[in-house]
Amino acid sequence: MSTHRAAVHPAANKPYEVKQVPTPQPTSSQVLIQITASAINPVDWKIADGGFPAKFPAILGSDAAGIVSKVGDGVKSLSVGDRVFFQGTLGSSDGCTFQEYAVMEEALVSKTPDNMNDGEGSGVQLASMAALVGLYDKSGGFEVKPAPWDKGGNEAGKGQALVILGGSSSVGQYAIQFARLSGFSKIITTSSSSHTDHLKALGATDVVDRSSTAQDFLKIAGDLPMNGVYDAIGSEETLKQGTSILEQRHKGTDHVSHYVSVIPPRDEFENNVTRKAILGMGSSPALHHVSHPFVKAVSGNEGWVGKGLFKPNRTQKVDGGLEKGLQKALDLNKKGVSGVKVWFDPRE
C-alpha cells in the first residue's frame, strides 16, 4: 500500500506529528489529488485547540489546490494532470488538506483557470461557501433568489442595500463579490482605509470605518430596502453593530430582518432581527444546491475566475512545508492577518 506524509493531531491541544499514512484510493465518483497548496482558515486551529468538537487522532485542513493524480471510473469532467482547487472535508481524514494527497468527490472540485495560481486557488472554496450559505441558503435567512448562476440572478438584489461587516476578511471579500454578481444597488462594507480601493474593485459601493454608527450606514443606504447584515467577523462588537443597524432601520415596524454571522450569536431573535450562524461545508448534502453550481461556476478558463468576474484573495505563502511551515502558518492566522489568505505547500 502506498503512503504519503500528513500532519496528524493525536488529541486536542496536542502538537501535530508528521507521519506516513495510507494514501486513499478514489471511488468511482472521486479523484485523488496531490496537494500543492493548502490554505489556513480559523476553523483549523480552533479544532486543534479544542474549540470545536472533533474525533482524534485527526488530520485537519479545509482548503486546497493541487493536481489530479488518479480518477475514479465514473469521473467525466476531470482528468489526470488537471490543476484543481477544492474545499476539504472536515471530519474525514482522507478529504482533509494538511497532507500530501486527498480524495474528493468530482462534483466538489473546480478546475484551476490559467489566470490563477495554486496559492490563490487554495483559499477560494471554504470562504466562498461561508458567503454563499449566508446569502443564498435558507439557513442564513437572506435566501437571495435567483442565485447568480441562475437566469435573472444578476438582478436579484437590484434596488436593495446590503451591509457586509469585515469586508477585507476572506469571507467578506467573497461576500462583496457575490453581492455584486447578484446586482445589489448598494454594497456597504467596513474596513480600514488601506483596503478601500481593493474592496471597491471587488464591488463594494461604499467602504466605511469599523467605528461607524448605525446612522452612518442608514444615511448611505438612503431609501433603499435593507433586509439584512452579513457579519464576516463574528465578534462581540460586530454583533452589536449589525443588530443596531437593523433595529434602527426598521424601528416601529413589524418588518423582520436578518443578521447572519460566521460565528454563532448568543440570541436567535430579538427586536424583529433574526440572528443566525452559518455552516459553510460544501460537502454537506443539504448544501449541494449551492456548492455544486458554485463549483461549476468558478471552474476553468470559461468560469467566473477565468473571465475575471470573481477574484481570489490576495495571498501570503509560508515556507517550510508540513514540518515547519504549517505551524507557522497556523500561528500567523491565529495572530491575525489583514486582507490576505495564508497558505503553505505540503510537498516541501
C-alpha positions as CSV (number, residue, x, y, z in Angstrom):
1,M,0.0,0.0,0.0
2,S,1.3,3.4,-0.9
3,T,1.7,6.1,1.7
4,H,2.2,9.8,2.0
5,R,3.0,12.4,4.6
6,A,0.3,14.0,6.8
7,A,0.1,16.2,9.8
8,V,-1.7,14.1,12.4
9,H,-3.1,15.6,15.6
10,P,-3.1,12.9,18.3
11,A,-5.6,14.9,20.5
12,A,-6.9,18.4,21.1
13,N,-4.3,20.8,22.4
14,K,-1.5,18.4,21.4
15,P,1.1,19.3,18.7
16,Y,0.6,17.6,15.4
17,E,3.1,14.9,14.2
18,V,4.1,14.4,10.6
19,K,3.6,10.8,9.8
20,Q,3.3,8.4,6.9
21,V,-0.4,7.5,6.4
22,P,-2.1,5.2,3.8
23,T,-2.8,7.0,0.5
24,P,-6.6,6.6,-0.2
25,Q,-7.9,5.3,-3.5
26,P,-10.7,7.2,-5.2
27,T,-14.2,5.6,-5.5
28,S,-15.9,5.7,-8.9
29,S,-17.1,9.3,-8.3
30,Q,-13.9,10.6,-6.7
31,V,-10.5,11.9,-7.7
32,L,-7.2,11.6,-5.9
33,I,-5.4,15.0,-5.7
34,Q,-1.8,15.8,-5.0
35,I,-2.0,18.9,-2.8
36,T,0.3,21.7,-3.9
37,A,-1.1,24.5,-1.8
38,S,-3.1,24.3,1.5
39,A,-4.8,27.4,2.9
40,I,-5.3,28.2,6.5
41,N,-8.7,29.0,8.0
42,P,-9.6,29.8,11.6
43,V,-11.6,26.6,11.9
44,D,-8.4,24.7,11.5
45,W,-6.6,26.0,14.6
46,K,-9.9,26.2,16.5
47,I,-10.4,22.4,16.1
48,A,-6.8,21.8,17.0
49,D,-7.2,23.9,20.2
50,G,-10.4,22.0,21.2
51,G,-12.7,24.9,20.3
52,F,-14.8,22.7,18.1
53,P,-15.7,19.1,18.7
54,A,-13.8,16.6,16.6
55,K,-12.6,13.0,16.7
56,F,-8.9,12.4,17.3
57,P,-6.4,11.4,16.1
58,A,-7.3,13.6,13.2
59,I,-5.8,15.2,10.0
60,L,-7.2,18.7,9.6
61,G,-7.2,21.3,6.8
62,S,-10.2,22.6,4.9
63,D,-9.0,24.3,1.7
64,A,-6.5,23.4,-1.0
65,A,-5.4,23.3,-4.6
66,G,-3.4,20.6,-6.4
67,I,-3.1,18.3,-9.4
68,V,-5.4,15.3,-10.2
69,S,-3.3,12.2,-9.6
70,K,-6.0,9.5,-10.2
71,V,-9.6,9.4,-11.2
72,G,-12.5,7.0,-10.4
73,D,-14.1,5.0,-13.2
74,G,-17.2,7.3,-13.2
75,V,-15.5,10.6,-13.3
76,K,-16.2,12.6,-16.5
77,S,-15.2,16.2,-16.1
78,L,-11.6,15.7,-14.7
79,S,-8.5,14.0,-15.9
80,V,-5.1,13.1,-14.5
81,G,-2.9,16.1,-14.6
82,D,-5.6,18.7,-14.3
83,R,-4.9,21.6,-11.9
84,V,-7.8,21.9,-9.5
85,F,-9.0,23.6,-6.3
86,F,-11.4,22.4,-3.7
87,Q,-12.8,22.6,-0.1
88,G,-11.6,19.9,2.2
89,T,-14.0,17.6,4.1
90,L,-13.6,18.2,7.8
91,G,-14.2,15.0,9.8
92,S,-12.9,12.8,7.1
93,S,-9.1,12.5,7.2
94,D,-9.0,11.3,3.6
95,G,-10.5,14.5,2.5
96,C,-8.6,17.0,4.6
97,T,-5.8,19.1,3.3
98,F,-2.9,19.2,5.7
99,Q,-1.3,16.3,3.9
100,E,0.3,15.5,0.5
101,Y,-2.8,13.7,-1.0
102,A,-6.6,13.8,-0.5
103,V,-9.6,12.3,-2.2
104,M,-12.6,14.4,-3.2
105,E,-15.9,14.0,-4.9
106,E,-15.8,15.1,-8.6
107,A,-18.8,17.4,-8.1
108,L,-16.9,19.4,-5.4
109,V,-13.7,20.0,-7.4
110,S,-13.1,23.0,-9.7
111,K,-10.5,23.2,-12.5
112,T,-8.0,26.0,-11.9
113,P,-8.0,28.6,-14.7
114,D,-4.8,29.8,-16.2
115,N,-5.0,33.2,-14.6
116,M,-5.0,31.8,-11.0
117,N,-2.0,30.2,-9.2
118,D,-2.4,27.4,-6.8
119,G,-1.8,29.5,-3.7
120,E,-4.7,31.8,-4.8
121,G,-6.9,28.8,-5.6
122,S,-6.3,27.1,-2.3
123,G,-8.2,29.9,-0.5
124,V,-11.3,30.2,-2.6
125,Q,-13.7,27.4,-1.7
126,L,-14.3,27.4,2.1
127,A,-14.6,31.2,2.5
128,S,-16.8,31.4,-0.6
129,M,-19.1,28.7,0.8
130,A,-19.5,30.6,4.0
131,A,-20.6,33.6,2.0
132,L,-22.8,31.5,-0.3
133,V,-24.7,29.9,2.5
134,G,-25.2,33.2,4.3
135,L,-26.7,34.8,1.2
136,Y,-28.4,32.0,-0.8
137,D,-29.4,29.2,1.5
138,K,-32.4,29.4,3.7
139,S,-30.3,28.6,6.8
140,G,-28.9,32.2,6.6
141,G,-32.2,33.9,6.4
142,F,-31.5,36.0,3.3
143,E,-32.1,33.3,0.7
144,V,-31.5,35.7,-2.2
145,K,-33.2,34.3,-5.3
146,P,-32.4,33.6,-8.0
147,A,-28.7,32.8,-7.3
148,P,-26.1,34.5,-9.5
149,W,-25.5,31.3,-11.6
150,D,-29.3,31.1,-12.4
151,K,-31.2,33.1,-15.0
152,G,-32.0,36.6,-13.7
153,G,-29.6,36.2,-10.8
154,N,-27.7,39.2,-11.8
155,E,-30.7,41.4,-10.8
156,A,-31.8,39.6,-7.6
157,G,-30.5,42.4,-5.4
158,K,-31.5,45.3,-7.7
159,G,-32.9,48.3,-5.8
160,Q,-31.6,46.9,-2.4
161,A,-28.8,47.7,0.0
162,L,-26.7,45.1,1.8
163,V,-24.2,45.7,4.7
164,I,-21.2,43.4,4.9
165,L,-19.2,43.8,8.1
166,G,-15.5,42.9,7.7
167,G,-15.1,43.4,4.0
168,S,-11.3,42.8,4.0
169,S,-11.6,39.3,5.6
170,S,-11.5,36.3,3.3
171,V,-15.2,35.7,3.7
172,G,-16.0,39.4,3.4
173,Q,-14.2,39.8,0.1
174,Y,-16.2,36.9,-1.4
175,A,-19.5,38.2,0.1
176,I,-18.9,41.5,-1.6
177,Q,-18.3,39.8,-5.0
178,F,-21.5,37.7,-4.6
179,A,-23.5,40.8,-3.8
180,R,-22.1,42.5,-6.9
181,L,-22.9,39.4,-9.0
182,S,-26.5,39.5,-7.6
183,G,-26.9,43.1,-8.6
184,F,-27.3,44.8,-5.2
185,S,-27.5,48.6,-5.7
186,K,-25.7,49.4,-2.5
187,I,-22.9,47.2,-1.1
188,I,-21.7,48.9,2.1
189,T,-18.8,47.3,4.0
190,T,-16.4,48.1,6.8
191,S,-12.6,48.1,6.6
192,S,-9.5,50.1,7.3
193,S,-8.8,52.8,4.7
194,S,-5.8,50.8,3.4
195,H,-8.2,48.3,1.7
196,T,-10.7,50.8,0.3
197,D,-9.5,50.7,-3.3
198,H,-9.3,46.9,-3.4
199,L,-12.7,46.4,-1.9
200,K,-14.3,48.8,-4.3
201,A,-12.6,47.0,-7.2
202,L,-14.3,43.8,-5.9
203,G,-17.7,45.5,-6.0
204,A,-18.3,47.5,-2.7
205,T,-20.0,50.8,-3.4
206,D,-19.1,52.3,-0.1
207,V,-16.3,51.4,2.4
208,V,-16.7,52.9,5.9
209,D,-14.6,52.8,9.1
210,R,-15.3,50.0,11.5
211,S,-16.3,52.5,14.2
212,S,-19.2,53.9,12.0
213,T,-22.6,54.2,13.8
214,A,-25.8,52.7,12.6
215,Q,-26.9,56.1,11.4
216,D,-23.8,56.3,9.2
217,F,-24.9,53.1,7.4
218,L,-28.5,54.2,7.1
219,K,-27.6,57.5,5.6
220,I,-25.6,55.8,2.9
221,A,-28.4,53.3,2.2
222,G,-30.9,56.1,1.9
223,D,-34.4,54.9,1.0
224,L,-33.2,51.5,-0.4
225,P,-34.7,48.4,1.3
226,M,-32.2,46.7,3.7
227,N,-33.2,43.3,4.7
228,G,-30.0,42.1,6.4
229,V,-26.5,42.4,7.6
230,Y,-23.8,39.9,6.8
231,D,-21.1,39.7,9.5
232,A,-17.9,38.2,8.2
233,I,-16.1,38.8,11.5
234,G,-18.4,37.4,14.2
235,S,-17.1,39.5,17.2
236,E,-19.0,40.9,20.1
237,E,-18.5,44.4,18.5
238,T,-19.8,43.4,15.1
239,L,-22.8,41.6,16.6
240,K,-23.8,44.8,18.4
241,Q,-23.1,46.9,15.3
242,G,-25.0,44.7,12.9
243,T,-28.1,44.3,15.1
244,S,-28.2,48.0,15.9
245,I,-28.2,48.9,12.2
246,L,-31.2,46.6,11.5
247,E,-33.1,47.6,14.7
248,Q,-32.8,51.3,13.9
249,R,-33.7,50.7,10.2
250,H,-37.0,49.0,11.0
251,K,-37.8,50.6,14.3
252,G,-41.5,50.9,14.9
253,T,-42.4,48.4,12.1
254,D,-43.2,44.7,12.0
255,H,-40.5,44.0,9.4
256,V,-38.3,41.0,10.2
257,S,-34.7,41.4,9.1
258,H,-31.7,39.1,9.2
259,Y,-28.3,39.2,10.9
260,V,-26.0,36.4,9.6
261,S,-22.7,35.7,11.2
262,V,-19.7,33.3,10.7
263,I,-19.7,32.8,14.5
264,P,-22.8,31.6,16.4
265,P,-24.6,34.6,18.0
266,R,-26.0,34.3,21.6
267,D,-29.5,35.2,20.7
268,E,-31.6,33.9,17.8
269,F,-34.4,36.5,17.7
270,E,-34.7,39.9,19.3
271,N,-36.5,43.2,18.2
272,N,-37.5,41.7,14.9
273,V,-34.0,40.7,14.0
274,T,-33.1,37.0,13.4
275,R,-29.6,36.1,14.3
276,K,-28.1,33.1,12.6
277,A,-24.8,31.4,12.2
278,I,-23.7,29.7,9.0
279,L,-22.0,26.4,8.4
280,G,-20.3,26.6,5.0
281,M,-19.4,23.0,4.4
282,G,-20.0,22.3,0.7
283,S,-19.8,18.6,1.2
284,S,-23.0,18.6,3.3
285,P,-25.8,17.1,1.2
286,A,-28.1,19.9,2.5
287,L,-25.9,22.5,0.8
288,H,-25.2,20.7,-2.5
289,H,-27.8,23.0,-4.1
290,V,-25.3,25.9,-3.7
291,S,-22.0,24.1,-3.6
292,H,-22.4,22.1,-6.8
293,P,-23.4,25.0,-9.0
294,F,-20.8,27.3,-7.5
295,V,-18.0,24.7,-8.1
296,K,-19.1,24.7,-11.8
297,A,-19.4,28.5,-12.0
298,V,-15.8,29.1,-10.9
299,S,-14.3,26.2,-12.8
300,G,-11.8,26.5,-15.7
301,N,-11.0,29.3,-18.1
302,E,-14.6,29.9,-19.0
303,G,-15.8,30.2,-15.4
304,W,-16.1,33.3,-13.3
305,V,-12.5,33.3,-12.2
306,G,-11.1,32.7,-15.7
307,K,-13.2,35.5,-17.0
308,G,-12.2,37.9,-14.2
309,L,-15.7,38.1,-12.7
310,F,-14.6,36.5,-9.4
311,K,-11.2,37.2,-7.8
312,P,-9.4,35.1,-5.2
313,N,-8.0,36.6,-2.1
314,R,-4.5,38.1,-2.1
315,T,-2.2,35.6,-0.5
316,Q,0.8,35.2,1.8
317,K,2.9,32.0,1.5
318,V,4.7,30.5,4.5
319,D,7.7,28.3,3.6
320,G,8.6,25.1,5.4
321,G,6.0,22.5,4.3
322,L,4.3,20.2,6.8
323,E,7.3,20.0,9.2
324,K,7.9,23.7,9.8
325,G,5.6,25.8,7.6
326,L,2.2,24.5,8.8
327,Q,2.6,25.5,12.4
328,K,4.0,28.9,11.4
329,A,1.0,29.4,9.1
330,L,-1.5,28.4,11.8
331,D,0.2,30.8,14.3
332,L,0.1,33.6,11.8
333,N,-3.6,33.1,11.0
334,K,-4.4,32.9,14.8
335,K,-2.4,36.1,15.5
336,G,-4.4,37.8,12.7
337,V,-3.7,38.9,9.2
338,S,-5.3,41.7,7.2
339,G,-6.6,41.3,3.7
340,V,-4.6,38.1,2.8
341,K,-5.1,34.3,2.8
342,V,-2.2,32.4,4.4
343,W,-1.1,29.1,2.7
344,F,1.8,26.6,2.6
345,D,2.9,23.8,0.2
346,P,2.8,20.4,2.0
347,R,5.2,18.9,-0.6
348,E,8.1,21.0,0.8
